[in-house]
Amino acid sequence: MSGMRNLAALVVVFAGLGAAPYFIGSDVWLNSLIMVLYAALLGQAWNILGGYGGQFSFGHAAFFGTGAYTVAVLQVQLGVNPWIGLVAGTILAGLVAAFVGAVSFRYGLRGSYFALVTLAFAEVLRILSNTVPFTGAGVGILIPLDPGVASLQFTEKSGYYWMIWAMTLAAFLATWWLGNSRFGARLMAVRDNEDAARALGVGALRVKLGGIVLSGCFSGLAGVFYAQYFLYLDPSIAYGPAISVESLLVPIVGGLGTLFGPLLGAVFLHALSEITRDFVGDAPGISLVIYGALLVFIVMFLPRGLAGLGRVSVRKLLRARAA
């Protein structure tokens, strides 16, 4: 029953978000919503593996950058249609995730060891993309402006808005399915107690591989959107630590292992970023400092994130009314 309530809430929330361009005339506000949905997509991708699977990754930029560079290189260097690049980038990001998972999980790496391995893979890919010529090396790669649905580029912000809206909706629907399916139940069983899950006959390796592939595909999809929206990539953007930090911070702040946690976290972090920019400007590295301090605060005082805080508040309100 809770699964159907969550699905109904998801439909209502995204129906409202889908209608936003009809009521918002300002490109500034529409851009803000685009970045919130983009952050929610990144966070939900990480949440699938970290929140539902219990496998904390510090290197989701490896999957994001793969999706971004795939669509960019295909259309700039080979003249391939971006729609094909979108599919190829998503699949290739999933394959990279499968490789990282196979190397890590087959040898029983968990916790901090797994986190460090993912971080190392992202750094290796950053170094490689900084040296090979077809990615533009350290100069980066510039995608030519060619507005049109066929090229996944739009003259108006609303086109990009519905593009990221559809991508984010797909990620949230996949997460809803994960929370109400047998595969999701097995993944969460491995998260809670891997040894006990194995004893009950759960194929932990296969389940964790499925989780990281699904997570990697949606991270790659976020990378595809980034490339088409900003039309420029370089190694520090695509494979840099900022993407990995944002990916994990959004669901941790919003609520790990919850359906709407990444959306709450994305809204909160975007608002915090705007407030910070108003007070201190674009000082280099200030966002990472604030994100780090926020992460420490959340882990210490709000381990269940904003979603957990909301649940506690609702329970207290119900108890007060009953009393």
LOTOR-840736 format. One record per residue (C-alpha): z, x, y; residue number from 1. Coordinates in nm, 4 decimals. Example, Ala and Ser with C-alpha at 12.3 -4.5 7.8 and 13.67 -1.06 7.14 Angstrom:
BEGIN
+----------+----------+----------+-----+
:       zz :       xx :       yy : num :
+----------+----------+----------+-----+
:   0.7800 :   1.2300 :  -0.4500 :   1 :
:   0.7140 :   1.3670 :  -0.1060 :   2 :
+----------+----------+----------+-----+
This chain:
BEGIN
+----------+----------+----------+-----+
:       zz :       xx :       yy : num :
+----------+----------+----------+-----+
:   0.0000 :   0.0000 :   0.0000 :   1 :
:   0.0829 :   0.2853 :   0.2411 :   2 :
:  -0.2586 :   0.4313 :   0.1652 :   3 :
:  -0.4318 :   0.1144 :   0.2857 :   4 :
:  -0.2125 :   0.1051 :   0.5978 :   5 :
:  -0.3087 :   0.4634 :   0.6751 :   6 :
:  -0.6759 :   0.3805 :   0.6246 :   7 :
:  -0.6490 :   0.0794 :   0.8545 :   8 :
:  -0.4746 :   0.2908 :   1.1178 :   9 :
:  -0.7427 :   0.5570 :   1.0799 :  10 :
:  -1.0193 :   0.3028 :   1.1334 :  11 :
:  -0.8481 :   0.1619 :   1.4431 :  12 :
:  -0.7805 :   0.5044 :   1.5966 :  13 :
:  -1.1331 :   0.6360 :   1.5430 :  14 :
:  -1.2929 :   0.3081 :   1.6500 :  15 :
:  -1.1063 :   0.3457 :   1.9779 :  16 :
:  -1.2062 :   0.7109 :   2.0076 :  17 :
:  -1.5682 :   0.6244 :   1.9299 :  18 :
:  -1.5796 :   0.3813 :   2.2201 :  19 :
:  -1.4371 :   0.6343 :   2.4680 :  20 :
:  -1.7725 :   0.7446 :   2.6209 :  21 :
:  -1.8406 :   0.3852 :   2.7280 :  22 :
:  -1.5241 :   0.3844 :   2.9398 :  23 :
:  -1.5075 :   0.7458 :   3.0580 :  24 :
:  -1.7587 :   0.8406 :   3.3247 :  25 :
:  -1.6250 :   1.1879 :   3.3986 :  26 :
:  -1.7728 :   1.4815 :   3.2063 :  27 :
:  -1.4473 :   1.6704 :   3.2609 :  28 :
:  -1.2433 :   1.4098 :   3.0755 :  29 :
:  -1.5098 :   1.3741 :   2.8082 :  30 :
:  -1.5088 :   1.7501 :   2.7573 :  31 :
:  -1.1300 :   1.7341 :   2.7158 :  32 :
:  -1.1673 :   1.4721 :   2.4423 :  33 :
:  -1.4377 :   1.6819 :   2.2767 :  34 :
:  -1.2053 :   1.9818 :   2.2627 :  35 :
:  -0.9201 :   1.7662 :   2.1291 :  36 :
:  -1.1401 :   1.6373 :   1.8457 :  37 :
:  -1.2691 :   1.9884 :   1.7795 :  38 :
:  -0.9112 :   2.1195 :   1.7535 :  39 :
:  -0.8191 :   1.8236 :   1.5294 :  40 :
:  -1.1109 :   1.9112 :   1.2985 :  41 :
:  -0.9993 :   2.2742 :   1.2810 :  42 :
:  -0.6400 :   2.1673 :   1.2185 :  43 :
:  -0.7259 :   1.9111 :   0.9537 :  44 :
:  -0.9360 :   2.1691 :   0.7685 :  45 :
:  -0.6352 :   2.4026 :   0.7570 :  46 :
:  -0.4013 :   2.1123 :   0.6763 :  47 :
:  -0.5941 :   2.0358 :   0.3572 :  48 :
:  -0.5099 :   2.3789 :   0.2182 :  49 :
:  -0.1841 :   2.4575 :   0.3980 :  50 :
:  -0.0263 :   2.1135 :   0.4320 :  51 :
:  -0.1394 :   1.9427 :   0.1123 :  52 :
:  -0.1922 :   2.2555 :  -0.0983 :  53 :
:   0.0951 :   2.4689 :   0.0279 :  54 :
:  -0.1312 :   2.7762 :   0.0604 :  55 :
:  -0.0818 :   2.9213 :   0.4079 :  56 :
:  -0.3922 :   3.0990 :   0.5331 :  57 :
:  -0.3977 :   3.3413 :   0.8265 :  58 :
:  -0.7724 :   3.3901 :   0.8082 :  59 :
:  -0.9501 :   3.0560 :   0.8405 :  60 :
:  -1.1747 :   3.2267 :   1.0950 :  61 :
:  -1.3586 :   3.3682 :   0.7915 :  62 :
:  -1.4856 :   3.0179 :   0.7085 :  63 :
:  -1.5298 :   2.9057 :   1.0687 :  64 :
:  -1.7336 :   3.2128 :   1.1606 :  65 :
:  -1.9491 :   3.1819 :   0.8507 :  66 :
:  -2.0505 :   2.8278 :   0.9428 :  67 :
:  -2.1103 :   2.9232 :   1.3062 :  68 :
:  -2.3162 :   3.2330 :   1.2349 :  69 :
:  -2.5180 :   3.0612 :   0.9616 :  70 :
:  -2.6510 :   2.7874 :   1.1888 :  71 :
:  -2.7028 :   3.0334 :   1.4756 :  72 :
:  -2.8852 :   3.3012 :   1.2754 :  73 :
:  -3.1033 :   3.0500 :   1.0920 :  74 :
:  -3.2334 :   2.8867 :   1.4075 :  75 :
:  -3.2577 :   3.1989 :   1.6267 :  76 :
:  -3.3842 :   3.4569 :   1.3778 :  77 :
:  -3.5735 :   3.2367 :   1.1293 :  78 :
:  -3.6593 :   2.9248 :   1.3289 :  79 :
:  -3.4845 :   2.6928 :   1.0805 :  80 :
:  -3.3955 :   2.3440 :   1.2015 :  81 :
:  -3.0251 :   2.3194 :   1.3030 :  82 :
:  -2.9742 :   2.0155 :   1.0778 :  83 :
:  -3.0597 :   2.2373 :   0.7814 :  84 :
:  -2.8379 :   2.5038 :   0.9353 :  85 :
:  -2.5530 :   2.2525 :   0.9555 :  86 :
:  -2.5743 :   2.1832 :   0.5823 :  87 :
:  -2.6262 :   2.5505 :   0.4971 :  88 :
:  -2.3366 :   2.6615 :   0.7186 :  89 :
:  -2.0997 :   2.4090 :   0.5632 :  90 :
:  -2.1996 :   2.5053 :   0.2084 :  91 :
:  -2.1898 :   2.8789 :   0.2746 :  92 :
:  -1.8445 :   2.8497 :   0.4326 :  93 :
:  -1.7319 :   2.6660 :   0.1181 :  94 :
:  -1.8763 :   2.9445 :  -0.0983 :  95 :
:  -1.6931 :   3.2094 :   0.1027 :  96 :
:  -1.3750 :   3.0053 :   0.0605 :  97 :
:  -1.4406 :   2.9832 :  -0.3141 :  98 :
:  -1.4766 :   3.3620 :  -0.3315 :  99 :
:  -1.1569 :   3.4216 :  -0.1324 : 100 :
:  -0.9734 :   3.1687 :  -0.3513 : 101 :
:  -1.1061 :   3.3150 :  -0.6761 : 102 :
:  -0.9996 :   3.6664 :  -0.5768 : 103 :
:  -0.6581 :   3.5506 :  -0.4556 : 104 :
:  -0.5543 :   3.2762 :  -0.6965 : 105 :
:  -0.6852 :   3.4409 :  -1.0131 : 106 :
:  -0.4442 :   3.7258 :  -0.9564 : 107 :
:  -0.1561 :   3.4950 :  -0.8719 : 108 :
:  -0.1315 :   3.5752 :  -0.5017 : 109 :
:   0.0945 :   3.3306 :  -0.3175 : 110 :
:   0.2832 :   3.3007 :   0.0086 : 111 :
:   0.2614 :   3.6008 :   0.2396 : 112 :
:   0.0338 :   3.7897 :  -0.0015 : 113 :
:  -0.2268 :   3.5136 :   0.0096 : 114 :
:  -0.1930 :   3.4881 :   0.3882 : 115 :
:  -0.2548 :   3.8612 :   0.4286 : 116 :
:  -0.5571 :   3.8531 :   0.1966 : 117 :
:  -0.7204 :   3.5760 :   0.4016 : 118 :
:  -0.6463 :   3.7679 :   0.7206 : 119 :
:  -0.8071 :   4.0784 :   0.5692 : 120 :
:  -1.1217 :   3.8866 :   0.4699 : 121 :
:  -1.1614 :   3.7522 :   0.8234 : 122 :
:  -1.1232 :   4.1017 :   0.9656 : 123 :
:  -1.3787 :   4.2451 :   0.7208 : 124 :
:  -1.6309 :   3.9790 :   0.8223 : 125 :
:  -1.5601 :   4.0474 :   1.1902 : 126 :
:  -1.6336 :   4.4176 :   1.1419 : 127 :
:  -1.9512 :   4.3455 :   0.9420 : 128 :
:  -2.0841 :   4.0995 :   1.2000 : 129 :
:  -2.0135 :   4.3622 :   1.4647 : 130 :
:  -2.2475 :   4.6106 :   1.2966 : 131 :
:  -2.5387 :   4.4236 :   1.1357 : 132 :
:  -2.8357 :   4.3661 :   1.3699 : 133 :
:  -2.9314 :   4.0085 :   1.2730 : 134 :
:  -2.6028 :   3.8729 :   1.4113 : 135 :
:  -2.6588 :   4.0480 :   1.7420 : 136 :
:  -2.3882 :   4.2994 :   1.6485 : 137 :
:  -2.1338 :   4.3497 :   1.9281 : 138 :
:  -2.3620 :   4.1912 :   2.1887 : 139 :
:  -2.3510 :   3.8550 :   2.0128 : 140 :
:  -2.6178 :   3.5944 :   1.9582 : 141 :
:  -2.7448 :   3.3508 :   2.2193 : 142 :
:  -2.8879 :   3.0187 :   2.1002 : 143 :
:  -3.1784 :   2.8964 :   2.3182 : 144 :
:  -3.1280 :   2.5677 :   2.4971 : 145 :
:  -3.3538 :   2.3010 :   2.3443 : 146 :
:  -3.2071 :   1.9538 :   2.4124 : 147 :
:  -3.2803 :   1.6888 :   2.1539 : 148 :
:  -3.1286 :   1.5209 :   1.8492 : 149 :
:  -3.3580 :   1.7254 :   1.6227 : 150 :
:  -3.2064 :   2.0487 :   1.7569 : 151 :
:  -2.8457 :   1.9211 :   1.7631 : 152 :
:  -2.8316 :   1.9755 :   2.1385 : 153 :
:  -2.7801 :   1.7096 :   2.4010 : 154 :
:  -2.8284 :   1.6775 :   2.7748 : 155 :
:  -2.5197 :   1.4566 :   2.8075 : 156 :
:  -2.1641 :   1.5168 :   2.6923 : 157 :
:  -2.1622 :   1.1859 :   2.5059 : 158 :
:  -2.4076 :   1.3244 :   2.2499 : 159 :
:  -2.1772 :   1.6148 :   2.1672 : 160 :
:  -1.8816 :   1.3771 :   2.1710 : 161 :
:  -2.0236 :   1.1547 :   1.8984 : 162 :
:  -2.1275 :   1.4620 :   1.7027 : 163 :
:  -1.7733 :   1.6020 :   1.6904 : 164 :
:  -1.6345 :   1.2478 :   1.6477 : 165 :
:  -1.8392 :   1.2023 :   1.3287 : 166 :
:  -1.7408 :   1.5461 :   1.1943 : 167 :
:  -1.3717 :   1.4879 :   1.2637 : 168 :
:  -1.3820 :   1.1399 :   1.1130 : 169 :
:  -1.5333 :   1.2858 :   0.7948 : 170 :
:  -1.2479 :   1.5389 :   0.7735 : 171 :
:  -0.9829 :   1.2701 :   0.8248 : 172 :
:  -1.1421 :   1.0414 :   0.5654 : 173 :
:  -1.1483 :   1.3309 :   0.3181 : 174 :
:  -0.7811 :   1.3961 :   0.3908 : 175 :
:  -0.6970 :   1.0284 :   0.3436 : 176 :
:  -0.8762 :   1.0390 :   0.0078 : 177 :
:  -0.6837 :   1.3545 :  -0.0788 : 178 :
:  -0.3538 :   1.1791 :  -0.0157 : 179 :
:  -0.4482 :   0.8873 :  -0.2417 : 180 :
:  -0.6378 :   1.0498 :  -0.5281 : 181 :
:  -0.5453 :   1.2149 :  -0.8560 : 182 :
:  -0.6847 :   1.5439 :  -0.7344 : 183 :
:  -0.4652 :   1.5221 :  -0.4246 : 184 :
:  -0.1609 :   1.4392 :  -0.6371 : 185 :
:  -0.2272 :   1.7479 :  -0.8501 : 186 :
:  -0.2747 :   1.9620 :  -0.5398 : 187 :
:   0.0557 :   1.8425 :  -0.3937 : 188 :
:   0.2270 :   1.8950 :  -0.7285 : 189 :
:   0.1114 :   2.2575 :  -0.7234 : 190 :
:   0.2375 :   2.2852 :  -0.3661 : 191 :
:   0.5827 :   2.1526 :  -0.4549 : 192 :
:   0.6304 :   2.3515 :  -0.7768 : 193 :
:   0.3377 :   2.5357 :  -0.9281 : 194 :
:   0.5193 :   2.6364 :  -1.2473 : 195 :
:   0.6340 :   2.2792 :  -1.3128 : 196 :
:   0.2824 :   2.1503 :  -1.2449 : 197 :
:   0.1391 :   2.3977 :  -1.4970 : 198 :
:   0.3967 :   2.2824 :  -1.7518 : 199 :
:   0.2730 :   1.9242 :  -1.7032 : 200 :
:  -0.0845 :   2.0296 :  -1.7764 : 201 :
:  -0.2190 :   2.0671 :  -1.4226 : 202 :
:  -0.4890 :   2.3345 :  -1.3946 : 203 :
:  -0.3401 :   2.5096 :  -1.0930 : 204 :
:  -0.6263 :   2.7563 :  -1.0451 : 205 :
:  -0.8935 :   2.4870 :  -1.0513 : 206 :
:  -0.6947 :   2.2591 :  -0.8201 : 207 :
:  -0.6245 :   2.5324 :  -0.5647 : 208 :
:  -0.9892 :   2.6401 :  -0.5713 : 209 :
:  -1.0924 :   2.2814 :  -0.4996 : 210 :
:  -0.8487 :   2.2680 :  -0.2087 : 211 :
:  -0.9667 :   2.5915 :  -0.0475 : 212 :
:  -1.3344 :   2.4990 :  -0.0880 : 213 :
:  -1.2820 :   2.1603 :   0.0786 : 214 :
:  -1.0825 :   2.3290 :   0.3549 : 215 :
:  -1.3464 :   2.5989 :   0.4002 : 216 :
:  -1.6302 :   2.3454 :   0.4253 : 217 :
:  -1.4670 :   2.1601 :   0.7130 : 218 :
:  -1.3794 :   2.4873 :   0.8890 : 219 :
:  -1.7446 :   2.5863 :   0.8586 : 220 :
:  -1.8443 :   2.2477 :   0.9999 : 221 :
:  -1.6220 :   2.3165 :   1.3025 : 222 :
:  -1.8005 :   2.6497 :   1.3402 : 223 :
:  -2.1382 :   2.4755 :   1.3380 : 224 :
:  -2.0249 :   2.2458 :   1.6173 : 225 :
:  -1.8915 :   2.5372 :   1.8211 : 226 :
:  -2.2227 :   2.7219 :   1.7953 : 227 :
:  -2.4256 :   2.4191 :   1.9023 : 228 :
:  -2.1885 :   2.3244 :   2.1827 : 229 :
:  -2.1384 :   2.6635 :   2.3472 : 230 :
:  -2.4719 :   2.8199 :   2.2373 : 231 :
:  -2.3215 :   3.1673 :   2.2106 : 232 :
:  -2.1344 :   3.3637 :   1.9443 : 233 :
:  -1.9943 :   3.7116 :   1.9092 : 234 :
:  -1.7729 :   3.8618 :   1.6356 : 235 :
:  -1.4489 :   3.8313 :   1.8328 : 236 :
:  -1.5135 :   3.4610 :   1.8875 : 237 :
:  -1.6366 :   3.3675 :   1.5408 : 238 :
:  -1.4047 :   3.5813 :   1.3282 : 239 :
:  -1.1287 :   3.6618 :   1.5765 : 240 :
:  -0.7601 :   3.5756 :   1.5286 : 241 :
:  -0.7623 :   3.3047 :   1.7976 : 242 :
:  -0.9486 :   3.0639 :   1.5667 : 243 :
:  -0.7088 :   3.1291 :   1.2776 : 244 :
:  -0.4053 :   3.0825 :   1.5049 : 245 :
:  -0.5373 :   2.7555 :   1.6461 : 246 :
:  -0.6258 :   2.6297 :   1.2975 : 247 :
:  -0.2726 :   2.6708 :   1.1651 : 248 :
:  -0.0841 :   2.5873 :   1.4841 : 249 :
:  -0.2398 :   2.2423 :   1.5319 : 250 :
:  -0.1135 :   2.0922 :   1.2009 : 251 :
:   0.2187 :   2.2763 :   1.2138 : 252 :
:   0.2917 :   2.1309 :   1.5573 : 253 :
:   0.1588 :   1.7879 :   1.4649 : 254 :
:   0.3057 :   1.7654 :   1.1165 : 255 :
:   0.2125 :   1.9511 :   0.7983 : 256 :
:   0.0803 :   1.7460 :   0.5088 : 257 :
:   0.0359 :   1.4303 :   0.7181 : 258 :
:  -0.2842 :   1.2439 :   0.7939 : 259 :
:  -0.2421 :   1.2139 :   1.1703 : 260 :
:  -0.0443 :   1.5339 :   1.2289 : 261 :
:  -0.3503 :   1.7444 :   1.3261 : 262 :
:  -0.4602 :   1.4834 :   1.5811 : 263 :
:  -0.1118 :   1.4737 :   1.7369 : 264 :
:  -0.0993 :   1.8523 :   1.7430 : 265 :
:  -0.4460 :   1.8771 :   1.8990 : 266 :
:  -0.3534 :   1.6358 :   2.1793 : 267 :
:  -0.0240 :   1.8136 :   2.2479 : 268 :
:  -0.1712 :   2.1657 :   2.2460 : 269 :
:  -0.4638 :   2.0704 :   2.4665 : 270 :
:  -0.2278 :   1.9112 :   2.7198 : 271 :
:  -0.0044 :   2.2198 :   2.7065 : 272 :
:  -0.3070 :   2.4455 :   2.7571 : 273 :
:  -0.4187 :   2.2504 :   3.0639 : 274 :
:  -0.0695 :   2.2561 :   3.2157 : 275 :
:  -0.0409 :   2.6297 :   3.1511 : 276 :
:  -0.3787 :   2.6934 :   3.3135 : 277 :
:  -0.2724 :   2.5018 :   3.6231 : 278 :
:   0.0412 :   2.7149 :   3.6627 : 279 :
:  -0.0636 :   3.0654 :   3.5545 : 280 :
:  -0.4437 :   3.0518 :   3.5578 : 281 :
:  -0.6552 :   3.2242 :   3.2926 : 282 :
:  -0.4342 :   3.5289 :   3.2424 : 283 :
:  -0.5562 :   3.7261 :   2.9366 : 284 :
:  -0.3512 :   3.6602 :   2.6253 : 285 :
:  -0.1192 :   3.4051 :   2.7878 : 286 :
:  -0.2284 :   3.1284 :   2.5496 : 287 :
:  -0.1386 :   3.3379 :   2.2428 : 288 :
:   0.2034 :   3.4154 :   2.3931 : 289 :
:   0.2728 :   3.0463 :   2.4527 : 290 :
:   0.1389 :   2.9485 :   2.1113 : 291 :
:   0.3614 :   3.2078 :   1.9464 : 292 :
:   0.6712 :   3.0843 :   2.1295 : 293 :
:   0.5821 :   2.7245 :   2.0451 : 294 :
:   0.5360 :   2.8117 :   1.6778 : 295 :
:   0.8810 :   2.9706 :   1.6623 : 296 :
:   1.0341 :   2.6641 :   1.8317 : 297 :
:   0.8615 :   2.4201 :   1.5939 : 298 :
:   0.9596 :   2.6132 :   1.2816 : 299 :
:   1.3220 :   2.6397 :   1.3942 : 300 :
:   1.3847 :   2.2936 :   1.5405 : 301 :
:   1.1005 :   2.0618 :   1.4289 : 302 :
:   0.9948 :   2.1732 :   1.0800 : 303 :
:   0.8165 :   1.8403 :   1.0229 : 304 :
:   0.6331 :   1.8555 :   1.3542 : 305 :
:   0.5664 :   1.5740 :   1.5965 : 306 :
:   0.4839 :   1.3322 :   1.3141 : 307 :
:   0.8277 :   1.3965 :   1.1607 : 308 :
:   0.9924 :   1.3496 :   1.4993 : 309 :
:   0.8149 :   1.0160 :   1.5368 : 310 :
:   0.9333 :   0.9009 :   1.1944 : 311 :
:   1.2931 :   0.9906 :   1.2751 : 312 :
:   1.2721 :   0.8045 :   1.6068 : 313 :
:   1.1331 :   0.4919 :   1.4398 : 314 :
:   1.4053 :   0.4971 :   1.1749 : 315 :
:   1.6775 :   0.5331 :   1.4371 : 316 :
:   1.5284 :   0.2440 :   1.6345 : 317 :
:   1.5169 :   0.0212 :   1.3250 : 318 :
:   1.8757 :   0.1085 :   1.2352 : 319 :
:   1.9889 :   0.0362 :   1.5910 : 320 :
:   1.8170 :  -0.3032 :   1.5867 : 321 :
:   1.9677 :  -0.3846 :   1.2471 : 322 :
:   2.3144 :  -0.2894 :   1.3736 : 323 :
+----------+----------+----------+-----+
